[in-house]
Amino acid sequence: MPFIDLHCDTIMGLMEAGPEVMLKNNNLKIDVSKLKAGGALAQFFALFIDIKECENPLEYGLKMLDRFYNEIENNSADLALALNYQDFRRNSLENRISAFLTIEEGGVLKGEMANLRNFYRLGVRLITLTWNYPNELGFPNIKEEYRSRGLTPFGCAVVSEMNRLGMIIDVSHLSDQGFYDVARLSSKPFVASHSNARSVTNHSRNLTDDMIRVLAEKGGVVGINFARDFLGSQDISRINDMVKHIKHIIDVGGIETAAVGSDFDGIDPELEIIDFSEMKKLADALEQNNFNSGQIDKICHANALRVIKDCL
C-alpha cells in the first residue's frame, strides 16, 4: 500500500545528530531505505524551529533548508523535490519518492511577508502556522488561555498570501479560534497535518467534531498523528487507537477527510509501528477493520494527494 505522510521531523533529527548521520540510512524513524520499504509516494519534511531555544529562527531555518537540499541531492536516485502535483506525478513515473518541504513554526517568518515569499521561492509548500508558543501569526492551543485567541492581522494576511502563492495552510498546533479564523479566511482547502480526534482522546492538540466537519467542508484532511498521548492512554502508540481515530474522523467528516501525518522523529519512540518501513501494519489493520481497498487508498494517500492537487 503506498503512503503519503504529511508530517515528520526527520530534518531536525539529522541536524541534531550532526553531518555524519545521513538521510539515506540512519537510526531515525525515517530514512530513504525505510521510506522505500514502507511504500512511500511522498514525505512532507518539516523544518521545525523552537523559537524559544533559537537565537535567530530565520537563520536556523535557512540552515535546515540547506541540509534538506543537500540530502535531496545526495539521494537523487530515490528522492526528488516536489513543488506541485505535476512534480509529484513526474517523480512517481521515475520511481522516485516526492519530498515536500514544510515549515513547522510560523515565527520563522519574523512577521515579514517577504520571508514568506522567499521561503516559497526556496521550495516551502506548507507552513504549520504555530507550534507551542504565540508568534506573529497567532496563538497555539497548548494553554487554555490561548484557545479563544485567534489569528493576528499579520496571520490573516499570511493566510491570504499562502492561498495566492499556492501553499498549504496547516492548523495543527493552532488555537481553536485560530482554526476557525483560517476556515473563514482561506479560499483553499487546509490541513491539520498531524492531529487526531478530541472526542476520542481529549487532548488540546486534537480536533473537535465541529472542527472536523468544518475542515471536511473546506476539502481539507486530518493527518493521523502517531504520538501516544494524542491517541489514547496506553503506554505505547498503538495501531488499534489509530484506527479508532480514523473511524471517528470518517464518521464525522466523511471518508475524504482522513489522511496520515505520522510525526515520526518528533514524538516518543515507543510505537507499535516502529518506523516508516512498517507502515503496512496500518493498512493491514484498516483491512482487518472492514475498510475496503478504495477507502484504504484514500486514507493512506489519495486524500492527501487531492489536497496537493487543489492547493499547489
C-alpha positions in Angstrom: 0.0 0.0 0.0 1.5 3.4 -1.0 1.6 6.2 1.6 1.8 10.0 1.7 2.9 11.2 5.1 2.0 14.8 5.8 4.5 15.4 8.6 7.8 14.3 10.0 10.6 15.9 12.0 13.5 14.0 10.4 15.4 17.0 9.3 15.5 18.2 12.9 16.8 14.7 13.9 19.6 14.9 11.2 20.6 18.4 12.4 20.8 17.3 16.0 22.7 14.1 15.1 25.3 16.0 13.0 26.7 15.8 9.5 27.9 12.2 9.8 24.2 10.9 10.1 22.6 10.8 6.6 19.1 10.6 5.3 20.0 7.5 3.2 20.4 5.2 6.2 20.2 6.1 9.8 18.7 5.0 13.2 15.9 7.5 13.0 12.3 6.6 12.2 12.7 7.8 8.6 15.4 7.4 6.1 15.4 6.6 2.4 15.6 2.9 2.9 12.7 2.9 5.3 10.6 5.1 3.0 11.2 2.7 0.1 10.4 -0.3 2.3 7.2 1.3 3.6 5.9 2.2 0.2 6.2 6.0 0.4 4.9 8.0 -2.5 5.7 11.3 -0.8 7.0 12.5 2.5 6.5 16.0 3.9 9.7 17.1 5.6 9.3 19.8 8.2 11.8 22.4 9.1 10.9 22.6 12.8 12.3 25.5 14.8 11.9 26.0 18.6 11.8 29.8 18.6 12.5 29.9 22.4 15.6 27.9 22.0 16.9 29.5 18.8 18.5 33.0 18.8 17.7 33.6 15.2 14.9 31.4 13.9 15.1 32.6 10.4 18.8 31.9 10.1 18.4 28.5 11.6 15.5 27.7 9.3 17.7 28.5 6.3 20.4 26.2 7.7 17.9 23.4 8.0 16.7 24.1 4.4 20.3 23.8 3.2 20.6 20.4 4.9 17.3 19.3 3.3 18.5 20.2 -0.2 21.9 18.5 0.4 20.1 15.3 1.4 17.9 15.5 -1.7 20.9 15.9 -3.9 22.7 13.0 -2.2 19.7 10.7 -2.7 18.6 11.8 -6.2 18.2 8.3 -7.5 15.4 7.6 -4.9 14.1 11.0 -3.8 13.2 14.2 -5.6 11.8 17.6 -4.6 8.2 18.2 -5.4 6.7 21.7 -5.6 3.3 20.8 -7.0 1.1 18.0 -8.3 2.9 17.8 -11.6 6.2 17.3 -9.9 4.7 14.5 -7.9 3.4 12.8 -11.0 6.7 13.0 -12.7 8.6 11.7 -9.7 6.2 8.8 -9.4 6.8 7.9 -13.1 10.5 8.0 -12.4 10.1 5.7 -9.4 11.3 8.5 -7.1 9.7 9.4 -3.7 8.5 13.0 -3.7 9.9 15.2 -0.9 7.7 18.2 0.0 9.3 20.9 2.1 7.4 22.4 5.1 7.9 24.8 8.0 6.7 24.0 11.5 6.6 27.3 13.3 5.3 30.5 11.6 7.6 32.5 13.9 10.4 31.8 11.4 8.8 34.4 9.2 9.6 37.1 11.9 6.5 39.0 11.0 7.7 39.8 7.4 5.7 38.9 4.4 8.9 39.0 2.3 10.2 36.0 4.3 7.0 34.0 3.4 7.5 34.7 -0.3 11.2 33.9 -0.1 10.6 30.6 1.6 8.1 29.9 -1.2 10.7 30.7 -3.7 13.1 28.3 -1.9 10.6 25.5 -2.2 8.5 25.5 1.0 4.9 24.4 0.2 3.3 24.0 3.6 3.5 26.0 6.8 2.3 25.0 10.3 1.2 28.4 11.5 2.2 28.0 15.1 4.0 25.5 17.3 3.6 25.7 21.1 4.3 29.5 21.6 2.4 32.6 20.5 4.1 34.1 17.4 3.4 37.0 15.0 0.7 34.9 13.3 -1.4 33.8 16.2 -1.6 31.5 19.3 -1.1 27.8 20.0 -3.6 25.5 21.7 -1.2 24.4 24.4 -2.7 26.6 27.1 -6.3 27.2 27.9 -6.0 31.0 27.9 -4.7 30.9 24.3 -7.5 28.8 22.8 -10.0 31.7 22.4 -7.4 33.9 20.8 -7.2 33.8 17.0 -5.0 35.0 14.2 -3.3 38.4 14.3 -3.7 40.8 11.4 -0.4 39.5 10.1 -1.7 35.9 10.4 -4.8 36.8 8.5 -2.6 38.4 5.7 -0.4 35.2 5.7 -3.5 33.0 5.0 -4.4 35.2 2.1 -0.9 35.2 0.7 -0.4 31.5 1.1 -3.6 31.0 -0.9 -2.4 33.3 -3.6 1.1 31.7 -3.8 -0.2 28.1 -3.7 0.9 26.9 -0.3 -0.9 24.5 2.1 -2.1 26.1 5.4 -1.6 23.7 8.4 -3.6 24.3 11.6 -2.0 21.6 13.7 -0.9 23.3 17.0 -3.0 26.3 16.2 -5.5 27.7 18.8 -9.2 26.7 18.4 -10.1 30.3 17.4 -7.2 30.4 15.0 -8.6 27.2 13.4 -11.9 29.0 12.8 -10.2 32.1 11.5 -8.3 30.0 8.9 -11.6 28.3 8.0 -13.3 31.7 7.5 -10.4 33.3 5.6 -8.9 30.5 3.4 -10.2 30.2 -0.1 -8.5 26.8 -0.5 -8.5 23.5 1.4 -6.3 23.5 4.5 -5.0 20.6 6.7 -4.3 19.6 10.2 -1.2 17.7 9.2 -0.6 15.8 12.4 -3.7 15.9 14.7 -6.3 13.4 15.9 -9.9 13.5 17.2 -10.5 15.3 20.5 -13.7 13.4 21.3 -11.8 10.1 21.2 -8.8 11.4 23.1 -9.4 14.7 25.0 -6.1 16.4 24.1 -5.9 20.0 23.0 -3.8 19.1 20.0 -6.7 17.1 18.6 -9.7 18.5 16.7 -13.2 18.7 18.0 -16.0 17.1 15.9 -17.1 20.6 14.8 -13.6 21.3 13.6 -13.5 18.0 11.7 -16.8 18.9 10.0 -15.6 22.4 9.1 -12.3 21.0 7.7 -14.2 18.5 5.7 -16.5 21.1 4.2 -13.4 23.1 3.1 -12.0 20.0 1.4 -9.2 19.5 3.9 -7.7 16.5 5.7 -6.6 15.4 9.1 -3.3 13.6 9.2 -3.4 10.9 11.9 -0.6 11.6 14.4 1.2 8.5 15.8 2.0 10.2 19.1 0.9 8.1 22.1 -0.6 11.0 24.1 -2.8 12.1 21.2 -4.1 8.5 20.5 -5.1 7.2 23.9 -4.0 6.2 27.4 -1.8 3.2 26.6 1.9 3.1 27.4 2.9 3.0 23.7 1.4 4.3 20.5 -1.0 1.5 19.4 -2.3 0.8 15.9 -5.8 0.0 17.1 -6.0 3.5 18.6 -5.0 5.0 15.3 -7.9 3.0 13.7 -10.3 4.3 16.3 -9.4 7.9 15.5 -9.6 7.3 11.7 -13.0 5.7 12.1 -14.3 8.6 14.1 -12.9 11.2 11.7 -14.6 9.4 8.9 -17.9 9.1 10.8 -17.8 12.9 11.4 -16.2 14.3 8.3 -16.5 11.5 5.7 -14.0 9.2 4.0 -12.4 12.1 2.2 -11.1 13.7 5.4 -8.7 11.1 6.9 -5.0 11.0 6.0 -1.7 10.2 7.6 0.7 12.6 9.4 2.9 10.3 11.5 5.0 13.0 13.3 7.9 10.5 13.1 11.1 11.7 14.6 9.2 14.3 16.6 7.4 12.0 19.0 8.1 9.5 21.8 9.8 6.4 20.2 7.6 3.8 21.8 5.5 2.8 18.8 3.9 -0.4 17.5 4.7 0.9 14.0 8.4 1.1 14.9 9.4 3.2 11.8 8.3 4.1 8.3 9.3 0.7 7.0 6.3 -0.8 9.0 3.6 1.4 7.6 1.9 -1.6 6.0 0.8 -2.5 9.5 -1.7 0.4 9.5 -3.1 -0.6 6.1 -3.4 -4.2 7.3 -5.2 -3.0 10.5 -7.7 -1.0 8.4 -8.4 -4.0 6.2 -9.0 -6.1 9.3 -11.5 -3.4 10.5 -13.5 -3.9 7.3 -12.3 -0.9 5.3 -12.3 -1.8 1.6 -9.3 -1.2 -0.7 -10.7 2.1 -2.1 -11.2 3.5 1.4 -7.7 2.4 2.5 -6.3 4.1 -0.7 -8.0 7.4 0.3 -6.7 7.3 3.9 -3.2 6.3 3.1 -2.5 8.6 0.1 -5.4 9.6 -2.2 -6.9 12.2 0.1 -3.6 13.9 0.8 -2.9 13.8 -3.0 -6.2 15.6 -3.7 -5.2 18.4 -1.3 -1.8 18.7 -3.0 -3.5 18.9 -6.4 -6.1 21.5 -5.1 -3.6 23.8 -3.3 -0.3 23.5 -5.1 
